[in-house]
């Protein structure tokens, strides 16, 4: 693996024998890190939002699982 900084970017070169799904998981993590890097959200706010989203999802999908 080669990691280099070019201007305002970090370039990572990964050998082709590394499984693509593992590379995708790393990319997903980096996208998440980039998205939250400048967030001013408090953990309590995030937890509350997650709870609301999960509650709504469960209402919509409960019938699929409770047969």
mmCIF file of the N, C-alpha and C atoms, coordinates in Angstrom:
data_MODEL
# 
_entry.id   MODEL 
# 
loop_
_atom_site.group_PDB 
_atom_site.id 
_atom_site.type_symbol 
_atom_site.label_atom_id 
_atom_site.label_alt_id 
_atom_site.label_comp_id 
_atom_site.label_asym_id 
_atom_site.label_entity_id 
_atom_site.label_seq_id 
_atom_site.pdbx_PDB_ins_code 
_atom_site.Cartn_x 
_atom_site.Cartn_y 
_atom_site.Cartn_z 
_atom_site.occupancy 
_atom_site.B_iso_or_equiv 
_atom_site.pdbx_formal_charge 
_atom_site.auth_seq_id 
_atom_site.auth_comp_id 
_atom_site.auth_asym_id 
_atom_site.auth_atom_id 
_atom_site.pdbx_PDB_model_num 
ATOM 1   N N  . UNK A 1 1  ? 0.841   -1.165  0.000  1.00 0.00 ? 1  UNK A N  1 
ATOM 2   C CA . UNK A 1 1  ? 0.000   0.000   0.000  1.00 0.00 ? 1  UNK A CA 1 
ATOM 3   C C  . UNK A 1 1  ? 0.889   1.231   0.000  1.00 0.00 ? 1  UNK A C  1 
ATOM 4   N N  . UNK A 1 2  ? 0.459   2.228   -0.763 1.00 0.00 ? 2  UNK A N  1 
ATOM 5   C CA . UNK A 1 2  ? 1.198   3.487   -0.834 1.00 0.00 ? 2  UNK A CA 1 
ATOM 6   C C  . UNK A 1 2  ? 0.243   4.602   -0.431 1.00 0.00 ? 2  UNK A C  1 
ATOM 7   N N  . UNK A 1 3  ? 0.671   5.430   0.504  1.00 0.00 ? 3  UNK A N  1 
ATOM 8   C CA . UNK A 1 3  ? -0.119  6.573   0.941  1.00 0.00 ? 3  UNK A CA 1 
ATOM 9   C C  . UNK A 1 3  ? 0.730   7.812   0.734  1.00 0.00 ? 3  UNK A C  1 
ATOM 10  N N  . UNK A 1 4  ? 0.189   8.792   0.010  1.00 0.00 ? 4  UNK A N  1 
ATOM 11  C CA . UNK A 1 4  ? 0.935   10.017  -0.230 1.00 0.00 ? 4  UNK A CA 1 
ATOM 12  C C  . UNK A 1 4  ? 0.012   11.231  -0.172 1.00 0.00 ? 4  UNK A C  1 
ATOM 13  N N  . UNK A 1 5  ? 0.555   12.346  0.231  1.00 0.00 ? 5  UNK A N  1 
ATOM 14  C CA . UNK A 1 5  ? -0.197  13.597  0.294  1.00 0.00 ? 5  UNK A CA 1 
ATOM 15  C C  . UNK A 1 5  ? 0.162   14.415  -0.945 1.00 0.00 ? 5  UNK A C  1 
ATOM 16  N N  . UNK A 1 6  ? -0.866  14.767  -1.703 1.00 0.00 ? 6  UNK A N  1 
ATOM 17  C CA . UNK A 1 6  ? -0.683  15.572  -2.909 1.00 0.00 ? 6  UNK A CA 1 
ATOM 18  C C  . UNK A 1 6  ? -1.608  16.778  -2.792 1.00 0.00 ? 6  UNK A C  1 
ATOM 19  N N  . UNK A 1 7  ? -0.999  17.964  -2.701 1.00 0.00 ? 7  UNK A N  1 
ATOM 20  C CA . UNK A 1 7  ? -1.747  19.203  -2.485 1.00 0.00 ? 7  UNK A CA 1 
ATOM 21  C C  . UNK A 1 7  ? -2.633  19.070  -1.251 1.00 0.00 ? 7  UNK A C  1 
ATOM 22  N N  . UNK A 1 8  ? -3.945  19.167  -1.412 1.00 0.00 ? 8  UNK A N  1 
ATOM 23  C CA . UNK A 1 8  ? -4.858  19.077  -0.282 1.00 0.00 ? 8  UNK A CA 1 
ATOM 24  C C  . UNK A 1 8  ? -5.549  17.728  -0.176 1.00 0.00 ? 8  UNK A C  1 
ATOM 25  N N  . UNK A 1 9  ? -4.940  16.713  -0.746 1.00 0.00 ? 9  UNK A N  1 
ATOM 26  C CA . UNK A 1 9  ? -5.548  15.380  -0.744 1.00 0.00 ? 9  UNK A CA 1 
ATOM 27  C C  . UNK A 1 9  ? -4.549  14.340  -0.260 1.00 0.00 ? 9  UNK A C  1 
ATOM 28  N N  . UNK A 1 10 ? -5.101  13.223  0.231  1.00 0.00 ? 10 UNK A N  1 
ATOM 29  C CA . UNK A 1 10 ? -4.288  12.062  0.559  1.00 0.00 ? 10 UNK A CA 1 
ATOM 30  C C  . UNK A 1 10 ? -4.677  10.984  -0.452 1.00 0.00 ? 10 UNK A C  1 
ATOM 31  N N  . UNK A 1 11 ? -3.697  10.458  -1.139 1.00 0.00 ? 11 UNK A N  1 
ATOM 32  C CA . UNK A 1 11 ? -3.930  9.428   -2.149 1.00 0.00 ? 11 UNK A CA 1 
ATOM 33  C C  . UNK A 1 11 ? -3.468  8.092   -1.585 1.00 0.00 ? 11 UNK A C  1 
ATOM 34  N N  . UNK A 1 12 ? -4.370  7.103   -1.638 1.00 0.00 ? 12 UNK A N  1 
ATOM 35  C CA . UNK A 1 12 ? -4.061  5.764   -1.136 1.00 0.00 ? 12 UNK A CA 1 
ATOM 36  C C  . UNK A 1 12 ? -4.104  4.806   -2.314 1.00 0.00 ? 12 UNK A C  1 
ATOM 37  N N  . UNK A 1 13 ? -3.026  4.074   -2.512 1.00 0.00 ? 13 UNK A N  1 
ATOM 38  C CA . UNK A 1 13 ? -2.968  3.064   -3.573 1.00 0.00 ? 13 UNK A CA 1 
ATOM 39  C C  . UNK A 1 13 ? -2.950  1.694   -2.895 1.00 0.00 ? 13 UNK A C  1 
ATOM 40  N N  . UNK A 1 14 ? -3.922  0.876   -3.265 1.00 0.00 ? 14 UNK A N  1 
ATOM 41  C CA . UNK A 1 14 ? -4.091  -0.430  -2.635 1.00 0.00 ? 14 UNK A CA 1 
ATOM 42  C C  . UNK A 1 14 ? -3.887  -1.502  -3.699 1.00 0.00 ? 14 UNK A C  1 
ATOM 43  N N  . UNK A 1 15 ? -3.126  -2.531  -3.383 1.00 0.00 ? 15 UNK A N  1 
ATOM 44  C CA . UNK A 1 15 ? -2.889  -3.594  -4.366 1.00 0.00 ? 15 UNK A CA 1 
ATOM 45  C C  . UNK A 1 15 ? -4.196  -4.261  -4.809 1.00 0.00 ? 15 UNK A C  1 
ATOM 46  N N  . UNK A 1 16 ? -4.227  -4.715  -6.037 1.00 0.00 ? 16 UNK A N  1 
ATOM 47  C CA . UNK A 1 16 ? -5.451  -5.288  -6.605 1.00 0.00 ? 16 UNK A CA 1 
ATOM 48  C C  . UNK A 1 16 ? -5.862  -6.607  -5.953 1.00 0.00 ? 16 UNK A C  1 
ATOM 49  N N  . UNK A 1 17 ? -4.979  -7.258  -5.202 1.00 0.00 ? 17 UNK A N  1 
ATOM 50  C CA . UNK A 1 17 ? -5.350  -8.521  -4.577 1.00 0.00 ? 17 UNK A CA 1 
ATOM 51  C C  . UNK A 1 17 ? -6.194  -8.331  -3.304 1.00 0.00 ? 17 UNK A C  1 
ATOM 52  N N  . UNK A 1 18 ? -6.302  -7.099  -2.820 1.00 0.00 ? 18 UNK A N  1 
ATOM 53  C CA . UNK A 1 18 ? -7.144  -6.833  -1.653 1.00 0.00 ? 18 UNK A CA 1 
ATOM 54  C C  . UNK A 1 18 ? -8.602  -6.904  -2.101 1.00 0.00 ? 18 UNK A C  1 
ATOM 55  N N  . UNK A 1 19 ? -9.416  -7.606  -1.314 1.00 0.00 ? 19 UNK A N  1 
ATOM 56  C CA . UNK A 1 19 ? -10.824 -7.804  -1.675 1.00 0.00 ? 19 UNK A CA 1 
ATOM 57  C C  . UNK A 1 19 ? -11.546 -6.466  -1.775 1.00 0.00 ? 19 UNK A C  1 
ATOM 58  N N  . UNK A 1 20 ? -12.331 -6.329  -2.842 1.00 0.00 ? 20 UNK A N  1 
ATOM 59  C CA . UNK A 1 20 ? -13.020 -5.072  -3.101 1.00 0.00 ? 20 UNK A CA 1 
ATOM 60  C C  . UNK A 1 20 ? -14.015 -4.730  -1.998 1.00 0.00 ? 20 UNK A C  1 
ATOM 61  N N  . UNK A 1 21 ? -14.709 -5.732  -1.433 1.00 0.00 ? 21 UNK A N  1 
ATOM 62  C CA . UNK A 1 21 ? -15.683 -5.434  -0.386 1.00 0.00 ? 21 UNK A CA 1 
ATOM 63  C C  . UNK A 1 21 ? -15.005 -4.868  0.868  1.00 0.00 ? 21 UNK A C  1 
ATOM 64  N N  . UNK A 1 22 ? -13.778 -5.278  1.130  1.00 0.00 ? 22 UNK A N  1 
ATOM 65  C CA . UNK A 1 22 ? -13.031 -4.720  2.254  1.00 0.00 ? 22 UNK A CA 1 
ATOM 66  C C  . UNK A 1 22 ? -12.625 -3.270  1.968  1.00 0.00 ? 22 UNK A C  1 
ATOM 67  N N  . UNK A 1 23 ? -12.242 -3.017  0.733  1.00 0.00 ? 23 UNK A N  1 
ATOM 68  C CA . UNK A 1 23 ? -11.906 -1.645  0.337  1.00 0.00 ? 23 UNK A CA 1 
ATOM 69  C C  . UNK A 1 23 ? -13.147 -0.766  0.451  1.00 0.00 ? 23 UNK A C  1 
ATOM 70  N N  . UNK A 1 24 ? -14.304 -1.275  0.023  1.00 0.00 ? 24 UNK A N  1 
ATOM 71  C CA . UNK A 1 24 ? -15.538 -0.505  0.092  1.00 0.00 ? 24 UNK A CA 1 
ATOM 72  C C  . UNK A 1 24 ? -15.888 -0.163  1.536  1.00 0.00 ? 24 UNK A C  1 
ATOM 73  N N  . UNK A 1 25 ? -15.669 -1.077  2.454  1.00 0.00 ? 25 UNK A N  1 
ATOM 74  C CA . UNK A 1 25 ? -15.942 -0.807  3.873  1.00 0.00 ? 25 UNK A CA 1 
ATOM 75  C C  . UNK A 1 25 ? -15.043 0.314   4.391  1.00 0.00 ? 25 UNK A C  1 
ATOM 76  N N  . UNK A 1 26 ? -13.786 0.320   3.964  1.00 0.00 ? 26 UNK A N  1 
ATOM 77  C CA . UNK A 1 26 ? -12.876 1.396   4.381  1.00 0.00 ? 26 UNK A CA 1 
ATOM 78  C C  . UNK A 1 26 ? -13.327 2.733   3.792  1.00 0.00 ? 26 UNK A C  1 
ATOM 79  N N  . UNK A 1 27 ? -13.742 2.717   2.534  1.00 0.00 ? 27 UNK A N  1 
ATOM 80  C CA . UNK A 1 27 ? -14.212 3.941   1.887  1.00 0.00 ? 27 UNK A CA 1 
ATOM 81  C C  . UNK A 1 27 ? -15.466 4.458   2.588  1.00 0.00 ? 27 UNK A C  1 
ATOM 82  N N  . UNK A 1 28 ? -16.381 3.552   2.931  1.00 0.00 ? 28 UNK A N  1 
ATOM 83  C CA . UNK A 1 28 ? -17.591 3.961   3.641  1.00 0.00 ? 28 UNK A CA 1 
ATOM 84  C C  . UNK A 1 28 ? -17.241 4.624   4.971  1.00 0.00 ? 28 UNK A C  1 
ATOM 85  N N  . UNK A 1 29 ? -16.272 4.074   5.683  1.00 0.00 ? 29 UNK A N  1 
ATOM 86  C CA . UNK A 1 29 ? -15.844 4.662   6.957  1.00 0.00 ? 29 UNK A CA 1 
ATOM 87  C C  . UNK A 1 29 ? -15.259 6.053   6.729  1.00 0.00 ? 29 UNK A C  1 
ATOM 88  N N  . UNK A 1 30 ? -14.433 6.204   5.712  1.00 0.00 ? 30 UNK A N  1 
ATOM 89  C CA . UNK A 1 30 ? -13.842 7.510   5.432  1.00 0.00 ? 30 UNK A CA 1 
ATOM 90  C C  . UNK A 1 30 ? -14.913 8.524   5.026  1.00 0.00 ? 30 UNK A C  1 
ATOM 91  N N  . UNK A 1 31 ? -15.920 8.101   4.268  1.00 0.00 ? 31 UNK A N  1 
ATOM 92  C CA . UNK A 1 31 ? -17.021 8.998   3.907  1.00 0.00 ? 31 UNK A CA 1 
ATOM 93  C C  . UNK A 1 31 ? -17.770 9.443   5.154  1.00 0.00 ? 31 UNK A C  1 
ATOM 94  N N  . UNK A 1 32 ? -17.992 8.523   6.068  1.00 0.00 ? 32 UNK A N  1 
ATOM 95  C CA . UNK A 1 32 ? -18.650 8.870   7.334  1.00 0.00 ? 32 UNK A CA 1 
ATOM 96  C C  . UNK A 1 32 ? -17.805 9.875   8.114  1.00 0.00 ? 32 UNK A C  1 
ATOM 97  N N  . UNK A 1 33 ? -16.508 9.598   8.230  1.00 0.00 ? 33 UNK A N  1 
ATOM 98  C CA . UNK A 1 33 ? -15.604 10.494  8.964  1.00 0.00 ? 33 UNK A CA 1 
ATOM 99  C C  . UNK A 1 33 ? -15.616 11.894  8.347  1.00 0.00 ? 33 UNK A C  1 
ATOM 100 N N  . UNK A 1 34 ? -15.613 11.960  7.028  1.00 0.00 ? 34 UNK A N  1 
ATOM 101 C CA . UNK A 1 34 ? -15.637 13.246  6.344  1.00 0.00 ? 34 UNK A CA 1 
ATOM 102 C C  . UNK A 1 34 ? -16.955 13.980  6.617  1.00 0.00 ? 34 UNK A C  1 
ATOM 103 N N  . UNK A 1 35 ? -18.054 13.242  6.611  1.00 0.00 ? 35 UNK A N  1 
ATOM 104 C CA . UNK A 1 35 ? -19.367 13.851  6.811  1.00 0.00 ? 35 UNK A CA 1 
ATOM 105 C C  . UNK A 1 35 ? -19.540 14.425  8.209  1.00 0.00 ? 35 UNK A C  1 
ATOM 106 N N  . UNK A 1 36 ? -18.974 13.761  9.203  1.00 0.00 ? 36 UNK A N  1 
ATOM 107 C CA . UNK A 1 36 ? -19.179 14.214  10.586 1.00 0.00 ? 36 UNK A CA 1 
ATOM 108 C C  . UNK A 1 36 ? -18.035 15.066  11.125 1.00 0.00 ? 36 UNK A C  1 
ATOM 109 N N  . UNK A 1 37 ? -17.009 15.249  10.346 1.00 0.00 ? 37 UNK A N  1 
ATOM 110 C CA . UNK A 1 37 ? -15.819 15.948  10.829 1.00 0.00 ? 37 UNK A CA 1 
ATOM 111 C C  . UNK A 1 37 ? -16.116 17.355  11.328 1.00 0.00 ? 37 UNK A C  1 
ATOM 112 N N  . UNK A 1 38 ? -17.014 18.049  10.684 1.00 0.00 ? 38 UNK A N  1 
ATOM 113 C CA . UNK A 1 38 ? -17.309 19.432  11.058 1.00 0.00 ? 38 UNK A CA 1 
ATOM 114 C C  . UNK A 1 38 ? -18.667 19.576  11.740 1.00 0.00 ? 38 UNK A C  1 
ATOM 115 N N  . UNK A 1 39 ? -19.245 18.466  12.109 1.00 0.00 ? 39 UNK A N  1 
ATOM 116 C CA . UNK A 1 39 ? -20.558 18.498  12.740 1.00 0.00 ? 39 UNK A CA 1 
ATOM 117 C C  . UNK A 1 39 ? -20.479 19.111  14.132 1.00 0.00 ? 39 UNK A C  1 
ATOM 118 N N  . UNK A 1 40 ? -21.479 19.883  14.451 1.00 0.00 ? 40 UNK A N  1 
ATOM 119 C CA . UNK A 1 40 ? -21.587 20.469  15.780 1.00 0.00 ? 40 UNK A CA 1 
ATOM 120 C C  . UNK A 1 40 ? -22.678 19.774  16.591 1.00 0.00 ? 40 UNK A C  1 
ATOM 121 N N  . UNK A 1 41 ? -23.204 18.689  16.050 1.00 0.00 ? 41 UNK A N  1 
ATOM 122 C CA . UNK A 1 41 ? -24.265 17.944  16.728 1.00 0.00 ? 41 UNK A CA 1 
ATOM 123 C C  . UNK A 1 41 ? -23.726 17.322  18.009 1.00 0.00 ? 41 UNK A C  1 
ATOM 124 N N  . UNK A 1 42 ? -24.574 17.321  19.015 1.00 0.00 ? 42 UNK A N  1 
ATOM 125 C CA . UNK A 1 42 ? -24.225 16.688  20.285 1.00 0.00 ? 42 UNK A CA 1 
ATOM 126 C C  . UNK A 1 42 ? -24.676 15.235  20.230 1.00 0.00 ? 42 UNK A C  1 
ATOM 127 N N  . UNK A 1 43 ? -24.002 14.374  20.957 1.00 0.00 ? 43 UNK A N  1 
ATOM 128 C CA . UNK A 1 43 ? -24.343 12.952  20.939 1.00 0.00 ? 43 UNK A CA 1 
ATOM 129 C C  . UNK A 1 43 ? -25.792 12.729  21.352 1.00 0.00 ? 43 UNK A C  1 
ATOM 130 N N  . UNK A 1 44 ? -26.276 13.485  22.310 1.00 0.00 ? 44 UNK A N  1 
ATOM 131 C CA . UNK A 1 44 ? -27.673 13.336  22.750 1.00 0.00 ? 44 UNK A CA 1 
ATOM 132 C C  . UNK A 1 44 ? -28.639 13.623  21.604 1.00 0.00 ? 44 UNK A C  1 
ATOM 133 N N  . UNK A 1 45 ? -28.321 14.622  20.768 1.00 0.00 ? 45 UNK A N  1 
ATOM 134 C CA . UNK A 1 45 ? -29.164 14.950  19.616 1.00 0.00 ? 45 UNK A CA 1 
ATOM 135 C C  . UNK A 1 45 ? -29.142 13.817  18.591 1.00 0.00 ? 45 UNK A C  1 
ATOM 136 N N  . UNK A 1 46 ? -27.976 13.264  18.376 1.00 0.00 ? 46 UNK A N  1 
ATOM 137 C CA . UNK A 1 46 ? -27.826 12.155  17.430 1.00 0.00 ? 46 UNK A CA 1 
ATOM 138 C C  . UNK A 1 46 ? -28.613 10.947  17.930 1.00 0.00 ? 46 UNK A C  1 
ATOM 139 N N  . UNK A 1 47 ? -28.498 10.644  19.215 1.00 0.00 ? 47 UNK A N  1 
ATOM 140 C CA . UNK A 1 47 ? -29.211 9.505   19.800 1.00 0.00 ? 47 UNK A CA 1 
ATOM 141 C C  . UNK A 1 47 ? -30.721 9.679   19.671 1.00 0.00 ? 47 UNK A C  1 
ATOM 142 N N  . UNK A 1 48 ? -31.204 10.898  19.921 1.00 0.00 ? 48 UNK A N  1 
ATOM 143 C CA . UNK A 1 48 ? -32.637 11.175  19.819 1.00 0.00 ? 48 UNK A CA 1 
ATOM 144 C C  . UNK A 1 48 ? -33.128 10.984  18.384 1.00 0.00 ? 48 UNK A C  1 
ATOM 145 N N  . UNK A 1 49 ? -32.374 11.510  17.427 1.00 0.00 ? 49 UNK A N  1 
ATOM 146 C CA . UNK A 1 49 ? -32.742 11.369  16.021 1.00 0.00 ? 49 UNK A CA 1 
ATOM 147 C C  . UNK A 1 49 ? -32.752 9.899   15.610 1.00 0.00 ? 49 UNK A C  1 
ATOM 148 N N  . UNK A 1 50 ? -31.731 9.155   16.025 1.00 0.00 ? 50 UNK A N  1 
ATOM 149 C CA . UNK A 1 50 ? -31.660 7.730   15.689 1.00 0.00 ? 50 UNK A CA 1 
ATOM 150 C C  . UNK A 1 50 ? -32.857 6.979   16.257 1.00 0.00 ? 50 UNK A C  1 
ATOM 151 N N  . UNK A 1 51 ? -33.248 7.310   17.474 1.00 0.00 ? 51 UNK A N  1 
ATOM 152 C CA . UNK A 1 51 ? -34.399 6.656   18.102 1.00 0.00 ? 51 UNK A CA 1 
ATOM 153 C C  . UNK A 1 51 ? -35.676 6.942   17.312 1.00 0.00 ? 51 UNK A C  1 
ATOM 154 N N  . UNK A 1 52 ? -35.858 8.200   16.883 1.00 0.00 ? 52 UNK A N  1 
ATOM 155 C CA . UNK A 1 52 ? -37.037 8.565   16.106 1.00 0.00 ? 52 UNK A CA 1 
ATOM 156 C C  . UNK A 1 52 ? -37.067 7.845   14.764 1.00 0.00 ? 52 UNK A C  1 
ATOM 157 N N  . UNK A 1 53 ? -35.919 7.778   14.103 1.00 0.00 ? 53 UNK A N  1 
ATOM 158 C CA . UNK A 1 53 ? -35.844 7.100   12.803 1.00 0.00 ? 53 UNK A CA 1 
ATOM 159 C C  . UNK A 1 53 ? -36.156 5.621   12.963 1.00 0.00 ? 53 UNK A C  1 
ATOM 160 N N  . UNK A 1 54 ? -35.565 4.986   13.978 1.00 0.00 ? 54 UNK A N  1 
ATOM 161 C CA . UNK A 1 54 ? -35.803 3.557   14.201 1.00 0.00 ? 54 UNK A CA 1 
ATOM 162 C C  . UNK A 1 54 ? -37.260 3.285   14.539 1.00 0.00 ? 54 UNK A C  1 
ATOM 163 N N  . UNK A 1 55 ? -37.877 4.153   15.321 1.00 0.00 ? 55 UNK A N  1 
ATOM 164 C CA . UNK A 1 55 ? -39.277 3.989   15.688 1.00 0.00 ? 55 UNK A CA 1 
ATOM 165 C C  . UNK A 1 55 ? -40.156 4.053   14.440 1.00 0.00 ? 55 UNK A C  1 
ATOM 166 N N  . UNK A 1 56 ? -39.894 5.029   13.574 1.00 0.00 ? 56 UNK A N  1 
ATOM 167 C CA . UNK A 1 56 ? -40.652 5.148   12.332 1.00 0.00 ? 56 UNK A CA 1 
ATOM 168 C C  . UNK A 1 56 ? -40.439 3.954   11.418 1.00 0.00 ? 56 UNK A C  1 
ATOM 169 N N  . UNK A 1 57 ? -39.212 3.468   11.349 1.00 0.00 ? 57 UNK A N  1 
ATOM 170 C CA . UNK A 1 57 ? -38.919 2.305   10.507 1.00 0.00 ? 57 UNK A CA 1 
ATOM 171 C C  . UNK A 1 57 ? -39.680 1.096   11.014 1.00 0.00 ? 57 UNK A C  1 
ATOM 172 N N  . UNK A 1 58 ? -39.694 0.922   12.328 1.00 0.00 ? 58 UNK A N  1 
ATOM 173 C CA . UNK A 1 58 ? -40.363 -0.236  12.914 1.00 0.00 ? 58 UNK A CA 1 
ATOM 174 C C  . UNK A 1 58 ? -41.867 -0.189  12.635 1.00 0.00 ? 58 UNK A C  1 
ATOM 175 N N  . UNK A 1 59 ? -42.464 1.000   12.723 1.00 0.00 ? 59 UNK A N  1 
ATOM 176 C CA . UNK A 1 59 ? -43.894 1.125   12.432 1.00 0.00 ? 59 UNK A CA 1 
ATOM 177 C C  . UNK A 1 59 ? -44.198 0.699   11.000 1.00 0.00 ? 59 UNK A C  1 
ATOM 178 N N  . UNK A 1 60 ? -43.333 1.094   10.075 1.00 0.00 ? 60 UNK A N  1 
ATOM 179 C CA . UNK A 1 60 ? -43.550 0.773   8.662  1.00 0.00 ? 60 UNK A CA 1 
ATOM 180 C C  . UNK A 1 60 ? -43.283 -0.697  8.347  1.00 0.00 ? 60 UNK A C  1 
ATOM 181 N N  . UNK A 1 61 ? -42.380 -1.342  9.074  1.00 0.00 ? 61 UNK A N  1 
ATOM 182 C CA . UNK A 1 61 ? -41.934 -2.678  8.701  1.00 0.00 ? 61 UNK A CA 1 
ATOM 183 C C  . UNK A 1 61 ? -42.320 -3.781  9.684  1.00 0.00 ? 61 UNK A C  1 
ATOM 184 N N  . UNK A 1 62 ? -43.035 -3.431  10.734 1.00 0.00 ? 62 UNK A N  1 
ATOM 185 C CA . UNK A 1 62 ? -43.361 -4.408  11.771 1.00 0.00 ? 62 UNK A CA 1 
ATOM 186 C C  . UNK A 1 62 ? -44.071 -5.635  11.214 1.00 0.00 ? 62 UNK A C  1 
ATOM 187 N N  . UNK A 1 63 ? -45.040 -5.422  10.338 1.00 0.00 ? 63 UNK A N  1 
ATOM 188 C CA . UNK A 1 63 ? -45.819 -6.530  9.790  1.00 0.00 ? 63 UNK A CA 1 
ATOM 189 C C  . UNK A 1 63 ? -44.958 -7.558  9.073  1.00 0.00 ? 63 UNK A C  1 
ATOM 190 N N  . UNK A 1 64 ? -43.893 -7.110  8.468  1.00 0.00 ? 64 UNK A N  1 
ATOM 191 C CA . UNK A 1 64 ? -43.003 -8.055  7.754  1.00 0.00 ? 64 UNK A CA 1 
ATOM 192 C C  . UNK A 1 64 ? -42.327 -9.027  8.706  1.00 0.00 ? 64 UNK A C  1 
ATOM 193 N N  . UNK A 1 65 ? -42.094 -8.606  9.948  1.00 0.00 ? 65 UNK A N  1 
ATOM 194 C CA . UNK A 1 65 ? -41.359 -9.427  10.894 1.00 0.00 ? 65 UNK A CA 1 
ATOM 195 C C  . UNK A 1 65 ? -42.226 -10.130 11.921 1.00 0.00 ? 65 UNK A C  1 
ATOM 196 N N  . UNK A 1 66 ? -43.464 -9.660  12.097 1.00 0.00 ? 66 UNK A N  1 
ATOM 197 C CA . UNK A 1 66 ? -44.349 -10.211 13.122 1.00 0.00 ? 66 UNK A CA 1 
ATOM 198 C C  . UNK A 1 66 ? -45.452 -11.065 12.510 1.00 0.00 ? 66 UNK A C  1 
ATOM 199 N N  . UNK A 1 67 ? -45.101 -12.014 11.698 1.00 0.00 ? 67 UNK A N  1 
ATOM 200 C CA . UNK A 1 67 ? -46.101 -12.863 11.055 1.00 0.00 ? 67 UNK A CA 1 
ATOM 201 C C  . UNK A 1 67 ? -46.265 -14.169 11.776 1.00 0.00 ? 67 UNK A C  1 
# 
